[in-house]
Amino acid sequence: MHLTKPTRLLFLVGVVSSLIAVACGVAIKRDLSTIPQGQVGFDDMCGLQDYFDSLEGKVAKEPAIVSSLDLEGSSDGQRSIHGGKVRVAYEGDFLVKNARRVLEENYRRLPPELATATKIELEVRWAERAGVRRLVTDQDAQLILDDGTTNSFLPYHVCLSEFLFGAPLYKQRQIINGLPDPITKRPLDLALDAATPEPENVIPATPDAGAPAVTPAPPAVTPAPPARPAPPAN
């Protein structure tokens, strides 16, 4: 096929633009693709146990589901495939901090706006495997900051999948490892904040008796009987 000069120029511009977009796009920073996904979760390589414990213990609110679409299908006419698409919003100090950490630890060339974003949304495609939702590996997730002011695409990463859908797996890990149940465990920082306040208007106790100090009353003085007159001298 022979290309004219204008056509060849447009073709080269398109190729170069595509290469620049790939080179400047978000890329994997920490590659865990050679490690079985089950081991990644069991060893908590993504550092998510405290995050899910906090959500279960109601220390922080759950991320909000902005939109969700579930799909049913089959690949061979017999086996049912359950999947869909979901958009999840992380808002508030706790959720934004954890979402930002997961992204920054596992991806590079993230948009600089992530550092100051007050709302982080992730739109992903998922498929159900053994009753557990997982990110699909052949489609990028979409990162949306501050209601659409910045959009980026994220290649598949196991930690992103764990962050979005790992709650039941980390609950199982908690039980197997005998970790404290977050529902009955009170976080240390909350326990310190909830210390019993000192009561007001209380008289301090004495060190020995534990009762308020009392000044003893002076002893009563019994008056002496009047002196009897001396008998007359003879």
C-alpha positions in Angstrom: 0.0 0.0 0.0 1.4 3.3 -1.0 0.7 6.4 1.1 0.8 9.9 -0.2 2.8 12.5 1.8 -0.2 14.0 3.7 -1.6 10.6 4.5 1.8 9.4 5.6 2.2 12.4 7.9 -1.2 11.9 9.5 -0.3 8.2 10.0 3.0 9.1 11.7 1.3 11.7 13.9 -1.3 9.1 15.0 1.4 6.5 15.8 3.5 9.0 17.7 0.5 10.3 19.7 -0.5 6.7 20.6 3.1 6.0 21.8 3.2 9.2 23.8 -0.2 8.4 25.4 1.0 5.0 26.4 4.3 6.3 27.7 2.6 9.0 29.8 -0.2 6.9 31.1 -0.5 5.4 34.5 1.7 2.3 34.9 2.3 -0.5 37.4 4.7 0.4 40.1 4.7 -2.7 42.3 4.4 -5.9 40.2 2.7 -8.7 42.1 1.6 -10.6 39.0 3.8 -13.6 39.6 2.4 -14.2 43.1 -0.9 -16.2 43.4 -3.8 -13.9 44.3 -4.7 -16.0 47.3 -1.3 -15.6 48.8 -1.3 -11.8 48.2 -4.4 -11.6 50.4 -3.4 -14.1 53.0 0.0 -12.5 53.5 -1.7 -9.0 53.4 0.8 -7.7 50.9 -1.6 -4.8 50.1 -1.8 -3.7 53.8 -5.6 -3.8 53.9 -6.4 -5.8 57.1 -6.7 -2.6 59.3 -8.8 -0.9 56.6 -11.4 -3.7 56.5 -11.3 -4.1 60.3 -12.1 -0.4 60.6 -15.0 -0.7 58.2 -16.4 -3.8 60.0 -16.0 -2.2 63.4 -17.9 0.9 62.2 -15.0 3.2 62.9 -15.4 4.6 59.4 -18.3 4.6 56.9 -18.4 2.3 53.9 -17.5 3.8 50.4 -20.6 4.8 48.5 -21.9 3.0 45.4 -22.5 5.6 42.7 -23.8 3.3 40.1 -23.9 -0.5 39.5 -24.8 -2.8 36.7 -24.9 -6.6 37.1 -24.8 -8.9 34.1 -25.5 -12.7 33.6 -24.2 -14.8 30.8 -22.6 -18.1 29.8 -19.5 -19.0 27.9 -20.5 -22.5 26.7 -24.2 -22.5 27.1 -24.0 -24.3 30.5 -21.7 -22.4 32.9 -23.2 -19.2 34.2 -20.9 -16.1 34.4 -21.8 -13.4 36.8 -20.2 -10.0 36.3 -20.9 -6.3 35.9 -19.7 -2.8 36.3 -19.6 -0.6 39.4 -18.6 2.9 40.3 -17.4 3.4 43.9 -16.9 6.8 45.6 -14.4 7.4 48.4 -15.0 10.6 50.3 -13.9 11.7 53.8 -10.5 11.7 55.4 -10.3 7.9 56.2 -11.6 6.6 52.8 -9.6 9.1 50.7 -6.4 8.4 52.7 -6.7 4.7 52.1 -7.6 5.0 48.5 -4.7 7.3 47.8 -2.3 5.0 49.6 -3.3 1.9 47.6 -3.0 3.9 44.4 0.4 5.5 45.2 1.9 2.3 46.4 1.0 0.3 43.4 1.0 2.7 40.4 3.3 5.4 39.0 2.6 8.4 36.8 -0.7 9.0 38.7 -2.3 12.5 38.1 -0.8 15.1 40.4 -4.4 16.1 41.3 -4.6 12.9 43.4 -2.5 14.5 46.1 -5.2 17.1 46.9 -8.4 15.3 45.8 -11.2 15.4 48.3 -13.2 12.7 46.4 -11.8 9.6 44.6 -14.0 7.5 42.4 -13.2 4.1 40.8 -15.2 2.7 37.9 -14.4 -1.0 37.2 -15.6 -4.1 35.5 -15.8 -7.2 37.7 -16.4 -10.9 37.4 -17.5 -13.4 40.1 -15.1 -16.2 40.8 -15.9 -18.9 43.4 -18.6 -16.6 44.8 -16.2 -13.6 45.2 -16.0 -10.5 43.1 -12.7 -9.8 41.3 -11.6 -7.1 38.9 -11.4 -8.4 35.3 -7.8 -8.6 34.2 -8.3 -7.5 30.6 -9.9 -4.1 31.1 -8.6 -0.9 32.7 -10.3 0.7 35.7 -11.1 4.3 35.5 -9.9 6.8 38.1 -12.2 9.9 38.5 -11.1 12.7 40.8 -13.4 15.4 42.3 -16.5 14.6 40.3 -14.8 14.3 36.9 -12.3 17.1 36.8 -9.6 14.6 36.2 -9.9 11.1 34.6 -7.2 8.4 34.2 -7.1 4.7 33.4 -5.5 2.2 35.6 -4.2 -1.2 34.4 -5.2 -4.2 36.4 -3.5 -4.7 39.7 -4.3 -7.3 42.4 -4.2 -4.7 45.2 -6.8 -2.6 43.5 -9.0 -5.7 43.2 -8.4 -6.5 46.9 -9.2 -2.9 47.9 -12.5 -2.9 46.1 -13.8 -6.5 46.8 -11.6 -8.0 49.4 -13.8 -7.6 52.5 -15.0 -11.3 52.7 -11.4 -12.6 52.1 -9.9 -10.4 54.8 -12.7 -11.5 57.2 -11.7 -15.1 56.6 -8.0 -14.1 57.1 -8.9 -12.5 60.4 -10.6 -15.7 61.6 -7.9 -18.1 60.4 -5.1 -16.0 62.0 -7.1 -15.5 65.3 -7.0 -11.7 64.9 -9.2 -9.6 67.2 -12.8 -9.2 66.2 -13.1 -5.5 65.3 -16.8 -5.4 66.4 -15.7 -6.1 70.0 -12.3 -4.5 69.8 -12.2 -0.8 70.7 -9.4 1.0 68.9 -6.7 2.5 71.2 -7.1 6.0 70.0 -10.9 5.9 70.6 -10.3 4.4 74.1 -8.0 7.2 75.0 -10.5 9.8 73.8 -13.3 8.1 75.8 -11.5 8.2 79.2 -13.9 8.9 82.1 -13.8 12.6 82.9 -12.9 13.8 86.4 -16.0 14.7 88.4 -16.5 18.3 89.4 -16.8 19.8 92.9 -15.4 16.8 94.7 -13.4 17.3 97.9 -10.0 15.6 97.6 -9.5 12.5 99.7 -6.9 12.1 102.4 -4.1 9.6 101.5 -4.7 7.2 104.4 -8.4 7.0 105.1 -9.8 7.9 101.6 -12.2 10.4 103.2 -12.3 14.2 103.3 -10.1 15.7 105.9 -11.9 16.9 109.0 -10.5 19.3 111.6 -11.2 17.9 115.1 -13.2 20.0 117.5 -11.4 21.2 120.7 -12.1 19.1 123.8 -14.8 20.3 126.2 -13.6 21.9 129.4 -15.4 20.9 132.7 -15.5 23.8 135.1 -13.8 23.1 138.6 -16.1 23.0 141.7 -15.9 26.2 143.9 -13.4 26.0 146.8 -14.8 25.3 150.2 -14.1 27.9 152.9 -11.4 27.0 155.4 -12.5 26.3 159.0 -12.0 29.1 161.6 -8.8 28.9 163.6 -9.2 28.1 167.4 
